[in-house]
């Protein structure tokens, strides 16, 4: 039953919910340009809801000259595969977590710095400010074009089936899924946990088969992917943030006439702003829904966790790993971390 639900998320929902997206044609003929846009989130995620509306506005604004087809729920492959498709030009547009994009644009991973951001507003100021712009410059160097406004993906919390996380030692030995990003593994190794890299589309089955004990995802993701069916405890650690960054293949972007570029820029950046507000609102309300679904929440004191990260030397190690300018852009928002 659970496997069929996962297949539904990956294929049925995508095909049904988005089959009608992108059908408006410019007068008398098929669209002159057809772009694919992919991500790893469910159709009900605020990013996808806002993106569907933006796609319709883009089609209207272009008179049907540009058709964008949306592929959510990793239907085109896992995150590493979608990144490869973006870079090769097989995929024109990609919404991808900053932590995962850090594998090819290292500065993108800086937005995942643990216990560096105090609240969603500060986090979004970094993603859409100097650090976001710096990530865009680095993206251009590898042939991808970053859009200005990021889709806020929420703050990460720890969810597991074993125990509530009240103090740092509660993480010791916990088999916890982390995304394929360079900072996430180091964060949980600092707590002597057992981080396991698994793509988002494989998480439900990995929980179901006890390959992992727990996960670390924003609360709306717990709900959207029905992870509450497999984990009981949710500890509000707020340990790092997530931004879905939007990229275009550089060559594909340059093929668009300037007027179409302007329409796409305007509408997708507006979608990111709207989706970010919706995500922040859902973060504040979804706890009640998940409690009704049987999850138990706790709010640990966060300073002991932050102290472990500092004492581990992770900040110093990461500062030495990343180029100084990228680190400086991070600290323009967070203040000094080392």
N, C-alpha and C positions, 0 to 999 in steps of 0.2 A: 504493500500500500504506500509506504513512504517513498519507495523508489519511483513509483508511478507519479507521485506528487512532484518529485524532483524533475522528472521528465516533462511534466506539465509546465512547470516554471520555465524550463529551458526551451520548450518548443511550442506547446499548445498556446500558452499565454502570449508568447511573442507573435505567433502566427495570427492568432485571433484578434488580439488587441491592436495589432499594428498593421494588419493586412490592408486597411483602408488608408493608411498614411501614405501620402506621396502620390495620389492618383490624379491630382489636378494637372492638366496639360496646357501648355501654351497653345495659342489658337492654331488649329488645323493640323497639328502633328505632335509626335511624342516629345517629351521634355528634351531640351538640348543637352542638359547636364544631369546626370544621375549619380548621387553620392550615397554611400553607405555610412551610417553612424552606429557604432557599437559600444556596449558597456557590459559590466558584469552584474548590474542590479536588476531587481524585479520590475515589472511594468508599473507597480503601484508606488515605487520609490518617488519622492518629490522631484528628483532630477528627471526621471522619465516622464512624469506627468507634465512637468513644465516644458520638456523638450518636444513632446507631441504637439502642444499648442504652438510652440515656436516654429516647428516644421510647417504647420498649416499657414502661419503668417508669412513665412518665407515663400511658400508656393503662391500665395495670393499676391505678395509684393513683387514677385518675379513674373507674374502672369503665367505661371506654370512652366517657365523656362528652366527652373531648377527643381529637381525632384530629390528629396532626401528620404531614404528608407532607414528606419530605426530597428536595430537588432539588440534587444536587451538580454539579460539572463545568460550571458556567455554563449549564445547560440553559435557564434562564429569561432569559438575556441576559448581556452583559458587566457588569463591576462598576458602571459608572456607571448602566446601565439598572436593575440590581437596587436600587441606592440610591434611584433615583427611584420604583421600585415600592414600596419600604418606606415612603417618605414619603407616597405617595398612598394607601396602604392596600391596594394590589393584592397586596402581599406582607406577611405578618404578622410574620415573623421572618427575620433576615439575619445570617449570620456573614461579616464583612468585614474585610479587612486594615486595620489602623490607618492605614497610609500612604495608602490609597485613601480611607478615610472622612475623612481630613484635608481633602478637597475641600469638605466641607459642615460638618464640625466641626473647625476648624483645630487645636485643641489635641490632637486624636488624632494628628496628624502628628508631634508632639513625641517620640513613642515611636520615631520613625525617625531620631533625631538621630545622625549618623555619628560613630563612635569615641567615643561618650559612655558606653557601658556596658561594664563589665569582664567580665561573665560572665552566663550565663542566669539565675542566681539574682537578681542585681542588677536585671536587666531585668524579670523578672517581679514584683519588688517594686515597681517603678514602675507597671507595667500594672495591678496589683491594689491599689495603694496610693493615695497622695494624688493623683497625676496621673490614675489611672484614675477616681477619684471625681469629679475636676474635669471630665473628659471626659463623664461621665454627666450632670452638671449642665448642661453645654453642649448635650448631646443632647436633654434635656427641653425646652429652649428652642425646638427646631425640631420638636418633636412625636414624638420617638422615645425609647424607654425602654431604657437600657443595663443589661445584667446585670452583676453584681458581679465575677465571675471571668472573666478572659480566657483564650482558648486560645493557649498559647505556640506560635508558628509557626516558631521557629528563628532562627538568626543567618544573615545573608546572606553568601555567598561569591561570588567572581567566576569564572564559567565561560565559556570561549570556544574558538574553533577556531584562533586565530592564534598565540598564544604564552602561556607562563606569565607571570603578573604577579609579578615579583620586587621591583620598585621602582616608585615612583609614575609615572615617565616611561613605563613599559610600557603604561599606560592611554591615552596620548596618541593621539588619532585613532581609538580603538577604537569601533566602532558597537555600543553595548551597550543592550539593552532595559532599560527601567525601568518600573515600574508607574505608573499615572496618579495619582501623589501629588505634593504640592508640594515636598517636600524632596529626593526622589531625583534629580531633574534637576540641582538645584544641587550636589549631592554630586559627581556625575561631571563636571560642567562645571569644577569646581575642579581636576580632574586633566587638563583639556583633552581629555577623551574626547568622543564624540558620542552622548549619551544619546537614546534613541528611545522614546517612550511607546507601549506596546502592552499590551493586556490579556492576562492569563495564558492564556486559551483560544486565543489566536492566536500564541503564542510558537513552538510547534513548526514551524508552516508558515513563519513568518518566518525561522527558522533554516534550514529546508530550502531556501528560495528565496534565501538569502543577503541578505535585507533587512537583517539584523543579523549581527554577528560573534560576539556573546556575550550573556550574561545575568548577572543577579545574583539568585540564589535560594538558599534553604536546601537542604542536601544531600538530605533526603528528597524534596523537590519535583523535583530532578533525576532521581531514581529513579522516582518515581510517574508523571511525565509522559514518561519515556523520553528526556529531553533528552540523555542520554549518547550517543544515536545520532547527534547532530549537533554536539556539542562534545567536545574532547579534553582540554583543560587545566582544572583546577580549582585556583584559588589561594585559600587559606584566609585571607581578609582580615578576617572577622568584623566587617565595617564598620558594620552596623546590625542591629537586631532587628526581629522581626515578631510582632505580636499579632493574632489574629483576635478581634475584638470582636463580641459578640452583642447585637443590638438587636431590640426589638419595636416595631411601629407603636403609637404611644401610644393611639390610639382603640381598636385591637383589644385591647390589653392591658387597658384599662379595662372592656371588655365581659366579660372573664372574671370569674367569681365569685372571691372572695378565696381560697377553699380550692383552686381550680385554679391561681391565681397562685402560691400557696405550693408546690404540687407541681412546677410548671414551674420555678420559681426553684431549688428544692432539687435537682432532678435535672439540670438543665442546668448549674448551677454545679458540681455534682459531676462531670459529664462533662468540663467544662473543666479541672478539677484533674487528673483521670485522664489526659486526652489530653495535657496539658502534660508530665506525667512520661514518657509514652510517647514524645513528640517529643524530649525531651532525651536519652532513651536511644537513640533512632534516630540522632540526630546523632552520637553517639559510635561507632556501629557501621556506619553505611551506607558510610563511606569504603572499607571492605574490599570491599563488594559492587560499588561503582562502579569500583574498581581492576580487579576481575575483568572488568568490562565494557569495559575498555580506556581508562579515564580516567587521566590523569597528575596527581598532586597535588603541590603545593609549599606551603611555609609561609614566606611573606615576613615580614621584621621589620616590625611594625606601626607603630612610632613614626614613621618617615619619612612614612607616609601620614597619620597624625594631625597631624603638623607642617604638611603641605600644607593640610589643612582649616583649621587655626588661622590660618596665614599668609594664606589666601585671604580672611579676614574673614567667612566663612560664619556662624560662631557669632554674631558681632556683628550681622550682617544679619538673621539669624533671630530673635534676641532682640528686635530693634526691630520685626520684622514681627508677632510674636505678643504677645498681651496679657501684661502683667507677671505676673499671678497664675499663668497657665499655665506660664510660664517658671520661676517660683519653685517650682511643684509638681515640675517636672522636676528642678531642682537639689537638691530635698530628697533625691533618691536618688543622683544622679550626682556631687554636689558642684559647685563653681563651674566653668563652662565658659568664661566670658569674664572 
